[in-house]
Amino acid sequence: MKPEKKFIPGVCKAILSGDTVIIRGHPDQGLPPEKILQLAYVSAPKLARRPTENGQLFNDEPYAWQSRETLRKLIIGRDVLFCVLYSAVARDYGSILLNGHDITAQLVSEGAVRVRELTPNSPDKHRELINLENKAKLAKVGMFQPKSAGAIRTITWQITNPEDYLGKQFEAVVENVKDGSSLRLLLLPSFAYATLSLSGIKCPSKDDPDNPEFYEEAKYFTEVRLLHRTVLAHLQGTLNGIFLGTIMHPAGNISECLLKEGFAKIVEWSMKYVSPKCQASYRAAESFAKQYRWRLFREYSASSACKLDNSEFQAVVEEIVNGASVVIRRVTDGTRERIFFSSLRQPQAATAASGKTGRDQPTGESRAAEARDSSAPRLQYYQIPWLFEAREFLRHKLLGKTVSVKVDYLRAPLSGASPKKMCTIMLGSCNVGEALIGKGLAKVIPHRMNDNDRSLHYEALVRAEAAAKAQLKGVHQPANKAPVHRFVEVTSHEEAVQHLPLVRHNKMRFPAMVEGVLHGSRLKILIIQDKLIINFILSGIRCPRLLSKNAGDGAPPEPYAEEAYNFTKNLCFQRDVEIQVDGLDMAGSYTGSLWVKHSGVWKNLSLQLLKSGLASLRPSASRLLYKQDLYKAERAAIEERLKIWENYTERTASDGEGEHHDKMPEYQKVHVSEVTSPTHVWFQPADKLDELKPDLMRLNETFTGRAPSQDYWPVVNALCCAKFGDNVFYRARIEVVDNEKRTAHIFYIDYGNKEETSFDNLYELPEAFWSPPPLARELRLALLAEPDDEDWAAAALDFVSELLLDKSFLLNIKYQENGKDYGTLTDPETKVDVGTTILLNGLALCKRRRGSKFKALLDEYEKCESKLCRKGATSGSTAT
């Protein structure tokens, strides 16, 4: 009697066919042993094989696929007991038990395999299998069904149209594992074979010299979980005939498991195919492996920023350097420093010039060589496509705001300077770098796989870039759609004269941006609407110079020059401002006034410098409309001996000179040329009227009788010559153009009235008539408010027009509000204030205003209102 065979425990690793399996042992200090075992006494139909080089095909035998599937679904990955009954031709034949049941007998009963013919030495088990097979034949199960039930598969060995498979999910069987992240799949139900590499990760390959031991471990890790399992494959991309995708098993995502165990690393180039949710889980899994230094991360060292003290802090943004860096001031100690956005690349000049992107950009030594090449012209930021928009986005979003800064890592500079701090900047809950990338105004730096220095929010940056690319935002648009900014920098007197009519804007305030501060009262201004960069000097004041005008080289700056410079820079640099140009100097710098918004209120920069004792008045201040406020500010600073006035000595009357503002006349004779509303008029200084007449005569001599020009097209804000209804020509400024109707809305700069006129009445204004400056000036009647009722407003306008239009009055400027002049008009003969006449006729209301300097005028106006009320009450009682 033969001894009974001993059953050995194992796990079914793979199903090679309906009668052959691979069984592995349990791991113990290394990879476990494996054995190929063929079921004894039975045989299964043969599966198809890949075509040979000469094109010979080996198709499935009938029911071969169904036979293998029956065995696969029964025992793959299960703990079994097996024993080898006999060996022949280098093969082991045996029996497998699952939960005590004989697998061979079950397969025969289901018609999944055939029983081999009996031999004289066949054991009793062989005969039992013959009986089971006969029963299966009678029941017509499995391969004994009609032939249609065991149809032969049509297999696609090589997919020729991979695009049709992208973006879809397929049920699949993992047929082979090349390495931990490369698999061979059989897609169901099409029976198409596909090679897949897991998106976003990379395991060591067989030829990897750095981590050879982890290749086998990673492959084993994937095999024991996926080999011959049914999975859900999401095909997301292709590369050189290989699909990129994600494998989902009922137990989870294999990519995440590989990362968490340290068998794989994230590769950025294929992370774009991974969903945002999975990207976050991949990053977290890799971080977990790095933290515990598992396997591939056994020599991992944390980012350089983790070693810094105070790597998180609050700061105020003081300057936008470019699209990737800012200057901040720490809230705690006031330290100023320049920081950079981590993992972010601003729009590049090379991208626009050569079409290079991403990895094509110069790096390292090549960038240093380009920086040293002085022959290459340096482009301004507004000449680089999208960099102007990126800088403007940061300027409007960050300048002057308190932000949270987290230093992610340090980056060595090209030269020997201190390392750059690469940071994440948060404005509230908003990641500013992510917002910049999301608008297409920057790109994400594609870090190398082993580069651990990157943004802590890198996956969010990548998602933002992918969304911007999908919507073709900003730098992701075709190069021919990039915005073009052609700013003209005015550097000479001749250029300044040429552009003077454009920047004057009828001597009205208009928006601009401070591009630079040269010293306290001298700035560089960028006018976006006119595409100009100009030098600008504050009219009527003088600040200490950083370098004295008459001093030689190396001379020290004037006292308080540095403080005046810092005052102006802190208040205005890179801020949106409003300016008013009133002239230019011989060096080509424009002169005028500047207002900056501070705490929600527009403030005059000249006034603020005077109040701080950092400027003094020039004689030319007497020409400014707000001169009284300037005089008072200077007088207050002198009395308090602030800054430049600390050693000031008052001059006495015996010196023969009084204060210049005491000599200023309080009233100015003016001529009202236009009435816009009951409290809003335009006037002309009486002493300038005679200067205007010769110019008007020459203008009419030039254009009278001239035929309309079909080549002239009006441009908004440009000066022109316009023919009025009286067939007389006047200077005007174009405000609105309607090219379809061939009409334009114009403003007569010497009179203050407006009208809509045809292109036929407009002519290009010769340069000889650009000066003198516009004669018409705007005025609002002080302490008066217009009636709300439309009928009363119309009646009031008629009354005030008859009262004021084309008449002369004495003007007294009372105050300024939002850059507008408010004053009173007095009849030069009767000495009657026009405001009292309007109030007594019930055509306006008295507007209260605080301040002792308004008390006398306010009392007078309130008396007029009281008289009107008493008169109305008396009239009412009489009528009753």
C-alpha positions, 0 to 999 in steps of 0.5 A: 500500500502506497503512503498517503500524499501530504497536502501543502498550504499555499495561495493561488497566484495565477491561472494559466489555463483551465487545468494549470495554475501557479501556487505560491507559498506565504512570504517569510523574509523574502519573496515566497516560492512558487510552483506550477501545478497541472490538475491530474487526470484532466485536460482543458481546451488550449487558449489562444496564443499571440501570433508568431513573427511569420503571422501564424495564428493560434486561436482558442479551442472551443470552450477554452476561455470559459474553462479558464474563467471557471477555474479563475473565478473559483480559486484565484487569490484563495488559500488552498491545499495542494499535493503533487500526485505524479510528475511527467515531462518536467511537469507536476500533476496534482490535486487542489483542495478548496475548503476541503473540496476537490477542485478537479471533481468540481470542474469535471462536474461543471463540464469545464475540463475533460477527463483523460483516458483510463490506463491499466494503472489508473487509480480509483480517483481517475475512475470517479472522475470518469463517472462525473464526466458522464453525468456532465455529458448527460446534463449537457453542462459546460463544454457539453452544451450545444456548440454555440455556448462555447463560441471561440473568442475574437481577440484583438492582439494590438489596438490600432485606434487607441483614441476610441478607448480614451476617457472610458472605463472598462472591465478587464482582467490583469493578464501580466505584471511587468513591474509594479506600475506596468500591466497587461490587460485583457479588456472585456467584453471586446477581448482586446489586449492593452498595455497600461502604465499607471498614471501619475506614478512610477515603480522601479523597473527591471533595468533600474540600477538605483533600486534593483531590490525594490523592483521585485518587491513592487512587482510582487506587491502588485501581482498578489493583488491584481494578477488575474483579478477582474478590475476596473480600468480607466484609460486616460491617455496614451504614450508610444502605444502604451495606455496611461490610466488608473486601476480600481480594484474592489479593495481600492486604488493600487496606485495609492497603495504603491505610493503609501508603501514606498514602492512608487514615486509620483511623476508629474508629467503623467499626473495631469491624467489623474483626477483632482481627487486622486491627485490629492490622495496620491500626494498624501500617500507619498507624504506618508511614505516620505515621513516614515522613509519607506523603501524608495524614500529610505534616504529622503530628507525634508525640504530645506524650508523645514529647517528654518525658524519662523517659516510662517508669518504675517506680512504686508505686501509693499511692492510687486516686482514682477509676475512671480515675486513681491516685496513684503514687510513683516508685521512683527519686526518690520523687516523688508524682504523679497519673496518668490511664489513657489513652483510658479513660472511667470510668462517668459520672453523666450516663450513669446519669441521662440514658442518654447514652453515648459522644459524647453526654457533655458535653465542653470548655466544657460540662464546665467550665460543669457543674463551675462550677455549684455548684447541682448536687449532687455525687454520691459515687463509690458513687452512680454505677453501676459506679464503686464496682466500678471503684474496688474493682477497681483498689484490690484489683489495684493498691494498694501494687503496683509497676507499669510506667508509660508516658506515652502523651500529655498532655491539657490540663486544663479550668483552667490547671493543669499538663497531665494525664499520660495513661498505660498502666499495666502490672502485670507483663504485664497492661494494667490499663486493658484489664482494667478495660474488659474487665470492663465497668467503663470505656469506650474514648474514641472519638478523632477521626480526626485525634486522634493522642493516644491509647493505644499499645494502643488496638486492644487496648482497643477489642477488650476493649470489644467483648468486654465489650459482647458479654457485656453486662458492667458498664456495657454492661448495661441501666440497670435492672440496675446495682448500687445502693450506698446507704451511710449516713454516720453524722455525729451522735451520735444516728445513731451510737447507732442503729447501734451494735448493728449495728457492734459485731458482738458486739465481734468483729473484722470486715472494713472499709476505710479510706476516709480518714485525718483524723489519726494515730488518727482515720479514716473507715471504710467497712463494706461489709457493713453499708453504713455510713461511720463516723468511727473513733477508736483506743481507748486512745491519743492521737496528735498533732493536725494542729490543736490542739483548743484552738488558734485559727485558723492555729495550728501543728500539734502536734509530729510530727502530720504524721508520725503522719498520714503513718504511718497513711495509708501503712499503712492508707489504702484498705486492707482492715482489720479493726476491733473497736468497743467504744463511741462518743464524744459527737461520734458517733465510734466507738471501738475497735481496728484491724488492718491486714495488712502483709507477710502479718501482721495488725498492730494499728495502735495498737501500731504507732503506740506502737512508733514513738513517734507515740502515747501511752496514755490511761487508758482503755487499761486496759480493753483486752484487749491492754493489756499489749502496749500498755504494753510498746510505749509503755515501749520507745518512752519508753526509746529517746526516740522522736519525741514522747518525745524530751524526756520526763523520767521521774517518780520515786516521790516524785511519788506516781505510778507508771506506770499499767500497773504498777498493773494487776491481773494476774488477773481474776475471770471466770465460764465460761458456755460451753465450745466445745472443750477449749481454747476457752471463753466467759466473763463478767467477774465484776464485770459479772454483777450489772449483767446481772441487772436487765436480764434481769429487765426483758427477761423482764417485757417478753416473757413471755406475748407471742405470736410476731410474724408480721411480724418477719423476722430479719436477719443480724447484727441483735440480737434477743430469743430464748426459750431452752429454759428459757422465759427470754428472752435477748439474741442476735445472728442469724448465719444465716437460713433463710426456707424453714424459718423457722429461724435460727442465733443467738448468745447475746451474753451467754453465748457459746452458739449454737443453731438456733431457730424464728422463733416464738422470736425477737422484735425487741429494743427499743432500750432493751436494746441496751446494755450491751455483750455480756457474753460474751467469747472465750478460748483456753487458752494453750499447749494444743492439742486432740487430733486423735482425734475420740473423744478430742476428744469425751471431752476436751470432756465433761471440760473442760465438767464442769471449767469450766462455770458456775464462777468462775476467775482469768483471766490473758491471756498473749498475742494471736494473730490478734486472739484472746486466749490465757490461763490459768484458775486455780481461786481456791481451790486455785490450780491451773491448769486447763491442768495438770489437762487435761494430766495427764488426757491430754486435750490436748497442750502447744503449744510457743511461743517467748519468755522470757515463756512459759518458766515456763508452758511448763516447767510444762506439759511437766512435766505431759506428762512425768508422764503419759508416765511414768505410761503407761509404768509402767501398761504394764509392769505390765499386761505 
